[in-house]
């Protein structure tokens, strides 16, 4: 059913269009920023806020350039599958006995479907964050380093994960920082060689994007969820802050919260995350109020029960076991 809904969507991979377009322009020696690029994009991309242009930094676009060797459909498929696999691997962060059940969790969480449907870069960057967390568990310094270099390229989805991973690298495996520094230096060098003025052009494009889109924020009330999540693993708290501290772009902006549901685990996570599908079922508007009702309120209730009420009730329950 999930796949049928995905492939029946008229919006399939619509958000990969500007990335592929920008990569083609870079491959042709043209700038992906500015009035000319924005007008060219608007001529065939009819998504909302197309007039805002492309707000991704050039080093990120360089990662997409190899995909222009493939037709658009195949490139979009490879892009989306790579991110989807990374996100589904989040089940391995949960308790060993729950991993099979947690594999279902992404498919009952509407932001995962939305990010996959749109071919969103958020899907790839949350997948990178999951890969980094698993690499930290396995102490794979080279893989942690690769993720550390790439995660900051999309700050609204990866910056805090990169900061947390960097702190881990400083404390335990500093060789990961060498990997990260080398990869990031290579990307920045290639970007500078291709277009020396790209930082200034990109900043102007970001300012234009913010003026047109005006993304909403969850602050300050979103921090209440952080207080409720205080007893969760560190990576779940980082995922929560990654959503709360940055402006929202769309429903898919909530995708990092999947890691919070993984840390909660159990049937409550499947039910609570599944409530998000009511958004699509009833055709509700894409507003901050609905975001709170369908995404954050169920999560807050689950956090309150899992981290505070359930442990308190457990302490209050007398132990009737007989000591032999």
Backbone bond lengths (Angstrom), bond angles and torsions (degrees), N, CA, C in turn:
res aa  C-N    CA-C-N  psi(-1)  N-CA   C-N-CA  omega(-1)  CA-C   N-CA-C  phi
1 X - - - 1.467 - - 1.526 110.12 -
2 X 1.326 115.82 -40.94 1.464 119.80 179.27 1.528 110.18 -60.48
3 X 1.325 116.76 -45.07 1.464 120.89 -179.03 1.529 111.43 -67.51
4 X 1.344 117.52 -38.44 1.456 120.15 178.44 1.522 111.22 -62.22
5 X 1.336 115.63 -43.90 1.462 119.71 178.03 1.528 110.78 -63.46
6 X 1.326 115.73 -36.22 1.459 120.40 -178.48 1.530 111.03 -66.77
7 X 1.323 116.57 -52.09 1.460 120.09 -173.90 1.525 112.82 -76.88
8 X 1.333 116.97 -16.26 1.468 119.68 176.87 1.520 112.44 -83.76
9 X 1.337 116.65 -6.36 1.459 120.02 -175.18 1.529 111.54 -74.59
10 X 1.316 118.35 132.65 1.472 120.98 174.88 1.525 112.44 -73.88
11 X 1.338 117.15 -10.13 1.473 121.23 -178.19 1.519 112.35 -99.77
12 X 1.329 117.92 15.06 1.451 122.16 -174.11 1.533 111.13 -57.80
13 X 1.325 115.87 122.77 1.472 124.54 176.74 1.526 113.15 60.91
14 X 1.334 117.70 24.89 1.462 120.05 -176.60 1.527 112.08 -66.31
15 X 1.336 117.97 -30.33 1.465 119.79 -177.98 1.525 113.17 -85.11
16 X 1.335 117.07 -4.22 1.470 119.30 173.62 1.523 110.64 -85.01
17 X 1.325 116.45 -16.11 1.468 120.97 -178.10 1.532 111.68 -55.98
18 X 1.358 119.85 -52.05 1.468 118.36 -177.73 1.523 113.47 -65.03
19 X 1.331 117.55 -31.86 1.464 119.64 177.69 1.527 110.90 -67.64
20 X 1.315 116.89 -43.72 1.467 121.31 178.58 1.527 109.77 -64.71
21 X 1.338 115.91 -41.29 1.466 121.26 177.62 1.531 110.55 -60.98
22 X 1.337 116.30 -45.52 1.469 120.17 -179.27 1.527 110.86 -65.07
23 X 1.332 116.44 -40.16 1.462 119.72 178.66 1.529 110.95 -63.95
24 X 1.330 117.30 -38.04 1.468 120.36 176.79 1.524 110.95 -64.22
25 X 1.318 117.42 -39.74 1.461 120.13 179.06 1.528 110.48 -66.04
26 X 1.311 116.60 -41.91 1.469 119.77 177.96 1.528 109.85 -62.90
27 X 1.340 116.39 -42.47 1.461 120.10 178.62 1.518 112.50 -63.16
28 X 1.339 116.64 -27.58 1.468 121.12 178.58 1.523 112.62 -90.20
29 X 1.334 117.21 2.99 1.459 120.50 179.32 1.510 114.01 82.78
30 X 1.341 117.90 18.46 1.461 122.00 -179.26 1.527 110.54 -108.81
31 X 1.327 115.61 160.05 1.458 120.42 178.84 1.526 110.24 -82.38
32 X 1.351 117.44 138.99 1.473 119.89 175.66 1.523 112.73 -83.96
33 X 1.338 116.90 0.92 1.459 121.20 -177.03 1.531 110.39 -114.37
34 X 1.336 114.51 168.05 1.445 119.86 175.19 1.517 113.22 97.17
35 X 1.331 115.22 175.58 1.466 121.87 -175.09 1.519 112.30 -63.36
36 X 1.338 117.23 -42.56 1.465 120.42 -177.17 1.523 111.07 -62.94
37 X 1.340 116.44 -45.15 1.462 120.27 -179.63 1.524 110.64 -66.23
38 X 1.326 116.92 -41.29 1.463 120.55 -178.95 1.517 111.50 -64.34
39 X 1.341 117.10 -42.58 1.465 120.51 179.24 1.525 110.84 -66.66
40 X 1.326 117.15 -37.57 1.462 119.89 178.26 1.527 110.73 -65.45
41 X 1.334 115.97 -38.09 1.465 120.12 178.49 1.523 110.74 -67.41
42 X 1.320 117.06 -42.70 1.463 121.16 -179.33 1.518 112.63 -63.73
43 X 1.313 117.23 -24.65 1.464 120.46 -175.53 1.524 112.67 -66.47
44 X 1.345 117.52 -22.01 1.468 118.45 -179.48 1.524 113.24 -134.20
45 X 1.327 118.39 -10.14 1.475 121.42 179.58 1.518 107.77 -104.49
46 X 1.322 116.60 112.58 1.466 121.74 -172.26 1.523 112.61 -102.42
47 X 1.323 117.51 19.86 1.462 120.46 -179.93 1.526 110.26 -70.49
48 X 1.352 117.50 158.23 1.474 119.83 175.72 1.526 110.91 -58.06
49 X 1.306 115.91 144.20 1.468 123.59 178.45 1.529 112.90 62.99
50 X 1.338 117.52 25.89 1.459 119.93 177.24 1.525 110.91 -61.39
51 X 1.341 115.97 -27.88 1.464 118.87 -179.78 1.526 113.11 -68.58
52 X 1.348 116.50 -10.18 1.469 119.99 177.66 1.520 111.57 -78.04
53 X 1.335 117.47 -16.83 1.452 120.60 178.79 1.513 112.87 76.55
54 X 1.321 115.59 -160.53 1.459 122.49 -175.89 1.524 109.79 -101.33
55 X 1.339 117.06 125.80 1.471 120.81 -175.99 1.525 112.42 -109.65
56 X 1.341 117.94 15.33 1.466 120.67 178.70 1.523 110.40 -86.56
57 X 1.341 119.01 143.08 1.466 120.80 177.42 1.523 111.58 -69.51
58 X 1.315 116.39 155.22 1.460 121.26 -176.47 1.535 113.27 -60.20
59 X 1.350 120.76 -39.66 1.476 118.74 177.59 1.523 112.94 -58.16
60 X 1.329 117.69 -33.36 1.463 119.81 176.45 1.535 110.06 -68.65
61 X 1.311 117.08 -41.81 1.469 120.32 179.98 1.523 110.85 -62.19
62 X 1.328 116.48 -32.42 1.464 119.86 178.74 1.523 111.77 -60.12
63 X 1.329 117.05 -30.36 1.460 120.56 178.93 1.523 111.45 -67.58
64 X 1.326 117.15 -23.80 1.461 121.68 -178.36 1.528 111.44 -90.40
65 X 1.334 117.87 -19.28 1.465 121.37 -175.92 1.530 112.81 -54.09
66 X 1.346 120.46 -42.08 1.479 117.93 178.18 1.526 113.56 -59.21
67 X 1.325 118.30 -25.34 1.460 121.11 -177.62 1.527 113.05 -73.57
68 X 1.343 117.72 -16.64 1.467 118.49 179.45 1.524 111.00 -72.57
69 X 1.320 118.08 -6.82 1.458 121.34 173.14 1.524 111.40 -70.39
70 X 1.358 116.06 -17.00 1.454 121.61 -179.58 1.528 110.37 -106.81
71 X 1.324 117.63 156.57 1.469 119.51 171.53 1.521 110.59 -58.70
72 X 1.327 116.05 156.49 1.466 119.76 -173.75 1.527 112.46 -55.31
73 X 1.332 118.21 -45.43 1.461 120.97 -177.02 1.519 112.43 -59.79
74 X 1.332 116.73 -44.30 1.468 120.35 179.63 1.518 110.48 -69.10
75 X 1.331 117.05 -40.51 1.466 120.62 179.09 1.521 110.83 -61.76
76 X 1.343 117.08 -44.28 1.465 120.91 179.07 1.522 110.90 -63.98
77 X 1.330 117.22 -37.04 1.461 121.15 179.37 1.523 110.91 -65.75
78 X 1.324 116.99 -46.14 1.471 120.84 179.20 1.527 110.68 -62.53
79 X 1.316 116.63 -42.55 1.465 122.42 179.45 1.529 110.95 -60.51
80 X 1.330 116.38 -47.78 1.461 121.32 -176.09 1.523 111.40 -70.64
81 X 1.329 117.22 -42.41 1.469 120.47 -179.30 1.525 110.61 -63.66
82 X 1.323 117.28 -39.29 1.465 119.70 -179.50 1.522 111.19 -61.34
83 X 1.339 116.43 -41.67 1.458 119.37 177.64 1.511 112.35 -71.55
84 X 1.340 116.81 -40.78 1.460 120.63 -178.48 1.513 112.72 -61.87
85 X 1.337 116.50 -41.53 1.472 119.73 178.74 1.520 110.08 -61.76
86 X 1.333 116.53 -43.70 1.460 119.46 179.86 1.511 112.35 -60.76
87 X 1.332 117.39 -41.96 1.468 120.84 -179.27 1.527 110.80 -66.89
88 X 1.333 117.60 -42.84 1.468 120.57 -179.69 1.524 111.02 -63.23
89 X 1.326 117.19 -29.40 1.464 120.33 177.91 1.523 112.51 -64.49
90 X 1.333 117.27 -10.90 1.466 120.68 178.26 1.523 111.29 -58.46
91 X 1.333 118.03 -22.96 1.467 120.96 178.32 1.519 111.41 -58.62
92 X 1.329 117.39 -27.86 1.472 120.58 -178.85 1.523 112.46 -72.31
93 X 1.337 116.90 -12.21 1.466 119.48 177.15 1.524 111.43 -79.82
94 X 1.330 117.41 -15.37 1.455 121.12 -178.47 1.516 112.06 -82.69
95 X 1.321 115.41 -178.27 1.464 120.87 177.64 1.523 109.45 -61.36
96 X 1.337 116.81 144.87 1.458 121.70 -175.77 1.528 111.71 -57.24
97 X 1.328 116.88 -40.82 1.460 119.78 -176.69 1.523 112.64 -72.58
98 X 1.339 118.03 -12.37 1.464 121.04 -177.35 1.518 113.13 -106.12
99 X 1.334 117.92 -0.91 1.460 119.30 -170.01 1.524 112.98 -60.63
100 X 1.330 118.26 -38.80 1.462 119.47 -178.76 1.531 111.06 -64.86
101 X 1.345 116.40 -41.39 1.460 119.81 177.68 1.521 110.96 -65.91
102 X 1.324 116.33 -38.83 1.458 120.04 -176.89 1.525 112.40 -68.98
103 X 1.338 117.86 -17.42 1.459 119.96 174.99 1.526 111.58 -62.88
104 X 1.328 116.48 -24.76 1.462 120.58 178.07 1.527 112.20 -77.49
105 X 1.333 116.50 -20.16 1.451 120.97 -169.88 1.532 113.75 -58.57
106 X 1.350 119.76 -45.77 1.478 117.47 179.48 1.521 113.11 -58.63
107 X 1.328 117.38 -33.26 1.459 120.39 -173.60 1.531 112.81 -78.98
108 X 1.331 117.31 -15.42 1.467 119.81 174.82 1.528 111.43 -100.28
109 X 1.333 116.81 1.83 1.463 121.54 -179.88 1.522 107.75 -105.17
110 X 1.314 117.05 109.75 1.460 122.17 -172.47 1.531 114.02 -56.22
111 X 1.341 121.35 -38.44 1.471 118.94 178.41 1.524 113.65 -56.81
112 X 1.347 118.78 -31.44 1.463 120.51 176.39 1.522 110.18 -66.06
113 X 1.316 116.44 -44.53 1.466 120.12 178.06 1.522 110.60 -62.07
114 X 1.300 116.24 -43.56 1.477 121.20 -177.82 1.535 110.30 -63.60
115 X 1.340 117.16 -45.29 1.462 120.53 -179.69 1.527 110.96 -65.40
116 X 1.335 117.04 -37.78 1.465 120.96 178.14 1.523 110.35 -69.20
117 X 1.318 116.08 -43.63 1.464 121.66 179.94 1.526 111.24 -58.15
118 X 1.315 116.85 -42.91 1.460 121.38 -176.50 1.534 113.06 -83.43
119 X 1.353 117.78 -11.06 1.458 119.55 -173.74 1.515 110.71 65.05
120 X 1.322 116.21 38.16 1.451 123.12 -172.05 1.534 112.49 -73.52
121 X 1.331 115.71 143.36 1.468 119.91 174.77 1.523 111.30 -63.45
122 X 1.339 117.25 -25.40 1.471 120.69 176.43 1.525 110.75 -55.68
123 X 1.323 117.51 -38.76 1.463 121.55 179.17 1.519 110.68 -60.40
124 X 1.327 116.74 -44.65 1.464 121.23 -178.61 1.523 110.65 -67.96
125 X 1.326 117.07 -40.71 1.465 119.29 -175.53 1.532 112.19 -74.61
126 X 1.317 118.45 -34.56 1.462 119.61 173.55 1.523 109.25 -67.88
127 X 1.333 116.78 -37.03 1.464 119.69 174.36 1.519 111.50 -60.69
128 X 1.333 117.29 -40.99 1.475 120.97 175.86 1.523 111.45 -61.04
129 X 1.331 116.38 -40.63 1.468 119.81 178.73 1.522 111.07 -62.29
130 X 1.330 117.01 -41.61 1.467 120.68 178.68 1.520 110.06 -64.16
131 X 1.332 117.38 -43.81 1.467 121.15 178.79 1.531 109.96 -59.83
132 X 1.332 117.03 -41.34 1.461 119.62 178.61 1.525 111.61 -62.89
133 X 1.343 116.81 -42.17 1.465 120.09 -179.91 1.526 111.17 -64.12
134 X 1.324 117.26 -39.64 1.465 120.27 177.57 1.524 110.43 -68.96
135 X 1.335 116.82 -36.84 1.467 120.07 177.80 1.523 111.15 -66.05
136 X 1.336 116.78 -34.75 1.466 120.19 175.99 1.521 110.28 -64.16
137 X 1.345 116.97 -41.53 1.460 119.96 177.87 1.528 111.28 -61.03
138 X 1.337 116.67 -37.96 1.464 121.46 -178.34 1.525 112.49 -90.16
139 X 1.344 116.38 -1.90 1.471 122.59 -178.82 1.528 111.85 55.68
140 X 1.319 115.80 45.08 1.462 122.34 175.78 1.528 108.20 -92.72
141 X 1.335 116.67 91.14 1.462 121.30 -172.36 1.521 112.24 -61.27
142 X 1.335 118.03 -39.06 1.465 120.19 -177.37 1.526 111.27 -65.17
143 X 1.330 116.51 -39.52 1.460 119.81 -179.62 1.521 111.33 -72.48
144 X 1.330 116.68 -38.66 1.460 120.18 174.54 1.528 109.60 -59.65
145 X 1.335 116.41 -41.79 1.460 120.43 -179.52 1.511 113.23 -62.70
146 X 1.340 117.18 -42.06 1.461 120.92 177.81 1.529 110.42 -59.98
147 X 1.329 115.34 -45.86 1.473 119.33 -179.67 1.526 111.29 -65.56
148 X 1.337 116.65 -38.67 1.465 120.23 179.03 1.527 111.24 -61.59
149 X 1.320 116.60 -33.86 1.466 119.86 -179.65 1.517 111.69 -73.80
150 X 1.333 117.60 -34.73 1.455 120.90 -172.89 1.526 113.75 -90.77
151 X 1.322 117.87 -32.55 1.466 120.91 -174.28 1.530 113.56 -58.54
152 X 1.350 120.50 -41.07 1.476 119.10 -178.71 1.523 113.86 -68.55
153 X 1.331 118.86 -11.51 1.460 120.45 -178.84 1.523 112.15 -68.12
154 X 1.329 117.16 -19.04 1.470 121.27 172.56 1.527 106.15 -128.09
155 X 1.335 117.00 82.88 1.468 121.25 -170.30 1.513 114.66 -56.86
156 X 1.339 118.51 -38.25 1.461 120.47 -175.32 1.521 112.42 -67.79
157 X 1.336 118.11 -12.42 1.459 121.00 177.46 1.527 113.66 -120.03
158 X 1.322 117.43 -17.48 1.456 117.66 -171.95 1.513 117.39 -133.02
159 X 1.351 118.78 -8.77 1.458 119.68 -172.02 1.518 112.82 -62.51
160 X 1.332 118.43 -48.42 1.459 120.50 -176.99 1.528 111.61 -68.98
161 X 1.333 116.74 -33.19 1.464 119.11 173.61 1.527 110.18 -62.33
162 X 1.343 116.75 -40.54 1.454 120.68 178.98 1.527 111.25 -65.16
163 X 1.334 116.38 -40.51 1.470 119.91 178.14 1.526 110.59 -62.37
164 X 1.342 116.36 -45.52 1.465 120.15 179.43 1.522 110.93 -63.92
165 X 1.335 116.74 -42.21 1.461 119.93 177.78 1.520 111.89 -65.04
166 X 1.341 116.69 -36.88 1.455 119.96 177.01 1.523 112.44 -64.05
167 X 1.330 116.82 -40.28 1.468 120.80 177.17 1.525 109.98 -62.05
168 X 1.341 116.59 -42.90 1.468 120.11 177.58 1.525 110.53 -60.72
169 X 1.354 117.09 -43.43 1.459 120.97 -178.28 1.525 111.38 -63.52
170 X 1.327 117.13 -40.61 1.468 120.53 178.54 1.525 110.88 -62.62
171 X 1.316 116.48 -37.50 1.466 120.59 -176.03 1.527 113.26 -81.22
172 X 1.336 117.33 -32.77 1.465 118.49 -169.52 1.532 114.90 -123.91
173 X 1.337 118.86 -41.50 1.463 119.98 -176.78 1.529 109.79 -142.72
174 X 1.325 114.92 89.35 1.455 119.03 -175.83 1.520 113.33 -71.55
175 X 1.321 117.01 -14.52 1.465 118.70 176.17 1.528 111.41 -62.42
176 X 1.348 116.81 -25.22 1.468 119.98 176.87 1.524 110.53 -62.31
177 X 1.332 117.05 -33.20 1.469 120.42 179.14 1.524 111.18 -68.59
178 X 1.343 117.28 -32.01 1.471 120.58 176.92 1.531 110.12 -66.80
179 X 1.324 116.05 -42.76 1.456 119.86 176.16 1.534 110.42 -60.50
180 X 1.322 115.63 -46.73 1.464 120.04 -177.78 1.535 110.54 -63.56
181 X 1.314 116.13 -45.64 1.462 119.69 -179.12 1.521 112.16 -62.69
182 X 1.327 116.83 -41.58 1.461 120.54 -179.56 1.525 112.25 -64.45
183 X 1.333 116.35 -45.11 1.469 120.29 -178.78 1.523 110.71 -67.43
184 X 1.334 116.26 -44.17 1.459 119.81 -179.29 1.523 111.12 -65.04
185 X 1.335 117.04 -39.29 1.463 120.78 177.89 1.525 110.85 -63.45
186 X 1.330 116.16 -39.64 1.467 119.98 179.14 1.528 110.84 -64.44
187 X 1.331 117.12 -44.25 1.461 120.49 179.86 1.536 111.12 -63.54
188 X 1.329 116.03 -44.85 1.463 119.65 -179.52 1.519 111.60 -65.43
189 X 1.320 116.75 -35.99 1.470 120.64 -179.93 1.522 110.41 -66.95
190 X 1.321 116.52 -46.01 1.464 119.61 179.21 1.532 109.97 -63.15
191 X 1.338 117.08 -41.56 1.464 120.56 178.95 1.525 110.85 -61.64
192 X 1.335 116.69 -40.93 1.469 120.25 -179.92 1.523 111.10 -67.65
193 X 1.330 116.84 -38.43 1.467 119.97 179.17 1.522 111.29 -66.33
194 X 1.321 116.74 -36.17 1.457 120.52 -179.31 1.525 112.35 -76.06
195 X 1.335 116.46 -37.75 1.462 120.59 -176.50 1.524 108.23 -155.85
196 X 1.312 116.52 95.51 1.460 121.25 -173.31 1.526 112.66 -63.21
197 X 1.323 118.03 -27.08 1.468 121.06 -176.59 1.525 113.04 -95.49
198 X 1.341 117.08 12.45 1.471 118.19 -173.25 1.527 113.49 -59.61
199 X 1.370 121.73 -35.88 1.468 118.23 -179.59 1.525 112.69 -59.52
200 X 1.336 117.11 -41.21 1.462 120.32 -179.27 1.530 110.60 -69.14
201 X 1.338 116.00 -42.78 1.463 120.00 179.23 1.527 111.02 -64.23
202 X 1.307 115.82 -39.02 1.473 120.55 -179.52 1.526 110.71 -67.17
203 X 1.332 117.49 -43.93 1.467 121.14 179.52 1.530 110.21 -60.52
204 X 1.333 116.96 -42.64 1.469 119.74 176.82 1.529 111.12 -61.67
205 X 1.322 116.80 -39.09 1.459 120.64 179.25 1.522 111.01 -66.89
206 X 1.331 117.23 -39.71 1.470 121.37 178.16 1.525 110.44 -63.60
207 X 1.325 117.18 -41.22 1.461 120.50 177.62 1.520 111.15 -62.61
208 X 1.319 116.87 -41.26 1.467 120.66 176.69 1.525 110.43 -63.03
209 X 1.322 116.10 -41.95 1.472 121.26 179.99 1.532 110.46 -60.41
210 X 1.318 117.30 -46.62 1.463 120.55 -178.67 1.521 112.13 -65.31
211 X 1.330 116.81 -37.19 1.467 119.88 179.38 1.526 111.51 -65.44
212 X 1.324 116.68 -35.55 1.463 120.75 -176.66 1.524 111.31 -85.13
213 X 1.317 116.84 -46.31 1.465 120.90 -173.76 1.527 111.87 -80.60
214 X 1.336 117.62 -43.39 1.469 123.44 -177.66 1.538 111.36 50.74
215 X 1.338 117.39 65.06 1.467 120.83 -176.77 1.523 111.75 -65.20
216 X 1.338 118.17 139.59 1.466 121.84 -179.62 1.531 111.57 -78.48
217 X 1.338 115.06 168.44 1.465 121.37 -178.14 1.530 110.41 -125.71
218 X 1.324 116.07 154.94 1.467 122.22 176.40 1.527 112.22 -96.13
219 X 1.313 116.96 -1.48 1.459 120.50 -179.51 1.534 110.05 -79.43
220 X 1.343 117.74 149.20 1.463 127.76 -1.11 1.530 114.09 -91.46
221 X 1.352 118.03 -10.58 1.458 120.47 -170.63 1.522 112.37 -68.56
222 X 1.322 117.19 -22.86 1.458 118.83 178.03 1.510 113.55 -62.50
223 X 1.331 116.61 -23.51 1.468 120.10 179.25 1.529 112.32 -67.52
224 X 1.335 117.57 -18.19 1.466 120.26 175.10 1.525 109.80 -60.82
225 X 1.327 116.71 -37.86 1.460 120.59 178.07 1.520 111.20 -63.27
226 X 1.327 116.45 -35.61 1.468 119.65 178.35 1.521 110.45 -64.39
227 X 1.322 117.27 -39.19 1.460 120.32 177.03 1.532 111.04 -63.57
228 X 1.336 116.69 -39.98 1.455 119.96 178.67 1.521 112.17 -67.93
229 X 1.339 117.01 -26.40 1.461 121.49 -176.84 1.516 113.05 -92.63
230 X 1.320 117.53 12.46 1.459 120.69 -171.72 1.523 113.20 -59.22
231 X 1.330 118.39 -28.74 1.468 120.98 -177.31 1.529 113.40 -91.58
232 X 1.308 118.16 2.78 1.456 121.28 179.78 1.526 110.47 -80.94
233 X 1.338 118.09 165.97 1.468 120.31 175.47 1.524 111.61 -58.39
234 X 1.324 115.74 155.92 1.464 120.41 -174.93 1.523 112.31 -58.92
235 X 1.335 116.57 -37.17 1.463 118.48 -177.15 1.525 111.90 -68.91
236 X 1.342 117.64 -28.47 1.466 120.36 176.32 1.527 109.89 -70.74
237 X 1.325 117.23 -38.99 1.467 120.19 178.47 1.531 111.12 -67.28
238 X 1.325 116.84 -37.54 1.462 119.93 176.39 1.525 110.43 -63.27
239 X 1.342 116.89 -42.98 1.462 120.91 179.05 1.527 110.80 -61.14
240 X 1.323 116.77 -40.52 1.461 120.58 179.69 1.528 111.10 -65.09
241 X 1.320 116.42 -44.68 1.464 119.73 178.55 1.523 111.39 -65.39
242 X 1.343 116.94 -32.91 1.456 120.44 179.62 1.529 111.25 -60.55
243 X 1.318 116.88 -32.03 1.460 121.29 178.44 1.531 111.10 -83.62
244 X 1.327 116.68 -42.75 1.459 121.20 -172.18 1.529 112.09 -72.02
245 X 1.314 117.94 -38.60 1.461 121.02 -171.05 1.527 114.08 -83.65
246 X 1.326 117.53 -12.95 1.462 120.04 -177.73 1.523 110.48 -112.53
247 X 1.329 117.84 150.23 1.471 120.63 178.86 1.530 111.41 -61.35
248 X 1.322 115.35 151.58 1.460 121.09 179.51 1.524 110.49 -86.20
249 X 1.314 115.72 139.55 1.459 120.76 172.96 1.518 111.30 -99.33
250 X 1.329 115.53 -38.11 1.458 120.91 -174.88 1.527 106.63 -170.36
251 X 1.321 116.34 -176.61 1.463 121.40 175.74 1.516 111.63 -56.79
252 X 1.351 117.74 -35.54 1.461 119.96 -178.54 1.531 112.64 -65.13
253 X 1.333 117.84 -13.41 1.465 120.17 176.69 1.525 112.08 -62.61
254 X 1.342 116.65 -19.72 1.465 121.20 -179.81 1.520 112.58 -82.50
255 X 1.321 119.02 -0.17 1.467 120.56 -174.70 1.531 114.05 -56.08
256 X 1.357 120.93 -38.78 1.472 118.47 177.10 1.521 113.87 -57.71
257 X 1.340 117.99 -22.30 1.468 120.42 178.64 1.522 112.17 -64.96
258 X 1.327 117.24 -14.64 1.460 120.20 174.94 1.532 110.45 -57.39
259 X 1.328 116.72 -35.03 1.468 120.41 179.19 1.528 111.35 -66.99
260 X 1.325 116.66 -31.52 1.468 120.01 176.51 1.524 109.59 -67.69
261 X 1.333 116.75 -42.80 1.467 119.87 177.75 1.523 110.80 -63.99
262 X 1.328 117.56 -37.10 1.476 120.71 177.16 1.521 110.27 -61.73
263 X 1.329 117.50 -41.49 1.463 120.65 -178.91 1.527 111.65 -68.35
264 X 1.333 117.30 -29.89 1.469 120.50 176.86 1.521 109.88 -72.31
265 X 1.331 116.70 -48.06 1.457 121.95 175.70 1.520 113.77 68.76
266 X 1.339 115.02 -178.14 1.451 120.90 176.69 1.523 113.40 72.95
267 X 1.322 114.71 -178.50 1.458 120.41 -179.85 1.508 112.97 -63.72
268 X 1.334 116.98 -28.36 1.462 119.55 -178.74 1.526 111.06 -63.23
269 X 1.337 117.08 -32.12 1.464 119.74 179.63 1.528 110.73 -71.08
270 X 1.330 117.98 -40.33 1.460 120.52 178.80 1.522 111.36 -65.66
271 X 1.335 116.48 -41.47 1.462 120.14 179.71 1.527 110.96 -69.64
272 X 1.331 115.70 -48.22 1.465 119.93 -177.74 1.514 112.59 -62.76
273 X 1.346 117.20 -44.31 1.467 120.13 177.93 1.525 110.77 -67.45
274 X 1.340 116.72 -34.63 1.453 120.74 -178.69 1.515 113.93 -66.93
275 X 1.333 116.91 -22.95 1.468 119.95 177.15 1.524 111.12 -58.06
276 X 1.324 116.84 -27.81 1.465 120.33 -178.18 1.528 112.06 -59.93
277 X 1.341 118.40 -26.26 1.465 120.78 -178.91 1.523 112.29 -69.89
278 X 1.334 117.40 -15.74 1.465 119.41 174.86 1.529 110.96 -61.56
279 X 1.328 115.88 -26.98 1.464 121.33 177.12 1.524 110.08 -57.43
280 X 1.350 116.16 -48.90 1.463 120.56 -179.67 1.528 111.41 -75.75
281 X 1.338 116.47 -37.28 1.463 120.72 -175.93 1.522 111.45 -61.14
282 X 1.332 116.53 -40.16 1.464 120.66 -177.99 1.532 112.82 -98.11
283 X 1.327 116.82 3.57 1.461 119.65 178.59 1.506 113.39 59.72
284 X 1.334 117.20 42.22 1.467 121.52 -176.26 1.527 111.00 -73.44
285 X 1.334 117.56 153.24 1.466 120.45 -178.65 1.520 111.88 -68.44
286 X 1.320 115.14 155.50 1.459 121.62 -179.26 1.531 108.86 -87.63
287 X 1.330 115.43 81.38 1.464 121.04 -176.21 1.522 110.23 -128.86
288 X 1.327 115.39 163.81 1.468 120.26 179.76 1.527 110.54 -65.25
289 X 1.341 117.60 -36.59 1.459 120.57 179.98 1.528 110.93 -62.05
290 X 1.336 117.13 -44.49 1.459 120.56 178.30 1.521 110.06 -68.00
291 X 1.316 117.28 -35.25 1.469 121.61 176.18 1.531 110.05 -57.39
292 X 1.329 116.40 -43.97 1.466 120.57 178.20 1.537 110.72 -64.07
293 X 1.307 116.87 -46.74 1.463 120.82 -173.66 1.529 111.70 -68.08
294 X 1.325 117.80 -42.41 1.457 121.78 -173.07 1.526 114.16 -91.37
295 X 1.319 117.62 -23.70 1.466 120.45 -175.26 1.531 112.05 -113.12
296 X 1.325 116.65 -52.77 1.457 119.94 -169.49 1.526 114.02 -85.10
297 X 1.330 117.53 -38.55 1.469 119.12 -179.84 1.528 111.65 -64.21
298 X 1.360 119.97 -47.32 1.469 118.51 175.22 1.522 112.96 -59.39
299 X 1.338 116.66 -38.03 1.455 119.45 178.71 1.522 110.79 -66.25
300 X 1.346 117.02 -41.94 1.460 120.47 178.11 1.513 112.02 -61.67
301 X 1.349 117.32 -41.28 1.458 120.15 177.76 1.512 111.83 -63.93
302 X 1.335 117.01 -41.22 1.469 120.19 178.78 1.521 111.19 -66.29
303 X 1.336 116.88 -39.47 1.467 120.39 178.01 1.524 111.12 -64.39
304 X 1.328 116.00 -42.12 1.463 119.93 179.55 1.526 110.65 -60.72
305 X 1.326 116.85 -43.45 1.464 120.40 -179.76 1.535 111.40 -70.11
306 X 1.326 116.39 -49.55 1.465 120.71 -173.24 1.520 113.07 -67.57
307 X 1.326 116.75 -42.67 1.464 120.36 -171.91 1.520 114.66 -94.25
308 X 1.331 117.67 -19.51 1.453 118.97 -173.13 1.528 113.40 -127.19
309 X 1.334 118.52 -54.08 1.464 120.25 -174.84 1.522 111.47 -71.62
310 X 1.349 117.60 -49.78 1.464 120.60 -177.94 1.530 112.40 -60.22
311 X 1.343 120.24 -46.75 1.468 119.36 177.24 1.527 112.89 -61.87
312 X 1.344 116.99 -36.45 1.469 119.70 179.26 1.524 110.55 -66.44
313 X 1.340 117.46 -43.64 1.452 120.51 179.27 1.523 111.04 -64.67
314 X 1.323 116.05 -34.88 1.463 119.32 179.28 1.518 110.95 -65.79
315 X 1.341 116.44 -38.22 1.467 119.70 178.73 1.521 110.98 -69.30
316 X 1.344 116.34 -30.88 1.460 119.73 -177.68 1.523 113.38 -81.39
317 X 1.345 117.75 -14.90 1.468 121.38 -178.44 1.515 109.46 -79.90
318 X 1.343 118.55 121.79 1.464 120.83 -179.69 1.529 110.72 -67.10
319 X 1.326 115.80 147.11 1.450 122.49 178.31 1.524 108.49 -93.05
320 X 1.354 116.66 112.61 1.452 121.10 -176.62 1.527 113.55 -97.73
321 X 1.343 115.20 11.99 1.460 117.03 -179.78 1.540 109.97 -66.93
322 X 1.317 115.36 144.35 1.466 121.40 179.44 1.521 108.80 -90.85
323 X 1.288 116.41 126.84 1.450 121.76 177.87 1.531 108.33 -88.57
324 X 1.298 116.27 118.21 1.469 119.37 -178.63 1.533 109.55 -80.31
